[in-house]
Amino acid sequence: MKKTILSIALTALFTFGALAQESKSVKTSTVEWKGYKVTGSHYGTVNLSEGNLIFNGDTLSGGSFTVDMTSLTSTDLEGEWKEKLDGHLKSDDFFGVESHPSASLVFTSVTASSKNSYDVTADLTIKGITNPINFTLGVYGNKANATLKIDRAQYDIKYGSGSFFDNLGDKAIYDEFDLVVDLEF
């Protein structure tokens, strides 16, 4: 009898826990990037092809996102210079979009750091190379935002990198670039 009651209690607990977890798909998003070089910077956007955040009640517990690398575009230039930069960023010198049309981010650990803030560890995959990344995600109602700093050298993106080449002078492009992400789910 005790085993039966314990079994029923555990089944109810696990069933309730599974039911309480909810995956919320991203309805709209803005992902802006900014890359830096010795002589200035460039910025633009890239689109999510899909994404979701997982909640256990009101508490964030996970998430995953797929980025459409073919949508990568600069927004600080126009005309011929924009076309050249967009093409170069999509080439094998940078993101190799023909061979790697998507990138992904999968949460591996989420810890609440305050009422609306979470410390997230995730696996980021770019060009088929996966590395862990840490960032803070803010969640406010049905919106979330984060700023990520990514080291492109970890993903074999060598062009103009002082980590791979010497004597670049003012042609050097810094390894770290920023992503500013705003989500609505």
N, C-alpha and C positions, 0 to 999 in steps of 0.2 A: 504494500500500500504506500509506504514512504517513497519507494522508488518510482511509483506511478505518479505521485504528486510532484516529486522533484522533476521528473521527466516532463510533465505538463507545464510546470513553472518555467523550466529552461526553454521549452519550445515557445511558450508565450513571450518570454523575454527576447529571444532571438528574432521571432516574427515581428514583434513590436519595433525592435531596433532596425530591422530591414525596412519596415514600412515607414519609419520616421526619416530615413535617408531619402533625399529627393535631389534629382539631377535637374538643374535649370539651364536650358539652352540659351545661348547668347542671341538676342534678337537684333541688336545693332552694336557696332563697334567702331572705334577709331583707333588705329595704330599708327603713330607717327614715329619716324626714325630721324636721327640726326647723327651725322658722321663728321669728324673733325680732322683737319689737316693743318700743317704749319701755317699756311697762308689764309685760313678761314674755315668754312664749314659748308656742308650741303645738308638739306633736309627734304623729307618727303613722306610718303605713306606706303603702307602695305596692307592688304586685306586678310581678314580671317576667312577661311572657307567653312570652318565649323568650330564650335567651342561650347563648353558647358562648365558650370560650377556645381559642386555637389555639397549639399547642406544636410546636416543632421539636426533637424529642428531649425533653429535660427543660426546655428553655428557652421561656418564653412569647414568642410572636412576634405575637400579634394577638388580636382578640376583637370581638364585637358583641352588643348587647343591645337588646331591645324592652321598654318599660315599658307596662303596662296602666294608663293614667291614669284609667280608670273605677273602678279599685280604690282610688284615693286616699281615705284615711280618717284621721281624727284618733283618737288613743287616749288623750288627756289629758282629754277631756270625756265626759259621758254625757248621754243624754236629748235634750231640745230643743236645748241649746246645741251638742251634738255634731252633730246634724242640720243646724243652721244653719251651723256652720263648714264641715262637709263640702260642703254645697250651695254655699256661697260660694266655696270653693276650686275647685270644679268649674265654676263660672260663668265667663263671659267676663271678669269682673273679675280673675281669676287665670289658670287653666290652660285655659279654654275647651274642656272635655272633650267636649262634644257635637260640636264641629267638629274637635277634635284628640284622638281617643281613645287615641293612643299617642305615646310619645316614644322616641327612640333614642339609642344611644351606640355609635359605631364607632371602634375604635382605628385611628389613622393612623401611630403611631410607638411602639415599645416598646424601651426600653433597660434592660438589667440594671444596677442600682445597687449590689447586693450579692447574696449567695447566694440569698435568698428575696424580694428586693425589686426592683420594676421601676418606672421612671419612664415614665408613659404620657401620650401626647398623643392626644386623641380628638376626634371631631366629635360634639357633643351637639346634638340637635334637639328643641326644645320649641315647641309651637304653630307648627310649620312653619318655624321660624327656627333656623338652624344656626350654631353658634359653636365654636371650638376650646376645649378645657379640658385642664388638666394636673393629674395626681394621681399618687400613689404606690399601687401595688397590691402587696400581700404575698401570696405563694403558698407554702403549706405542705402538701405531699402533695396530697390531692384537695380542698383548701380554699383559698379566696382571700378577701381582705378589702381594703376601701378606704374612705377618707373623702373625700368630695368637697365642696367649697364652691362653690356656684353663685350667680351674680349674676342674679337674676330680671329686672332691668332690661334685660339684653341680649336677653331673649326677649319684650319688649313687655308685661311684667306690671307694670302701672302702679299698681294700687290701693294707696293709702296710702304710696306711695314718695316719699321726700324728693328723689329724683333728678328727679321730674316735677312735684311740687307743693310750694308753699311753705306755711309756717305750719300744719303738721299737728299740732304740739305733741305731746301724749301719744297721739295717734292714729296716729303714724308707725309704719310697719312697715319694718324694715331690708330692704335689697335682697338681701343674702346669706342663703342658707339652706343647711343641711347635709344631706348624704345619707351614711348609714353603711350600707355594703353588705357582707354576708357571703354567700359562695357555697360550694356543695359541688357537685363535678362528678365 
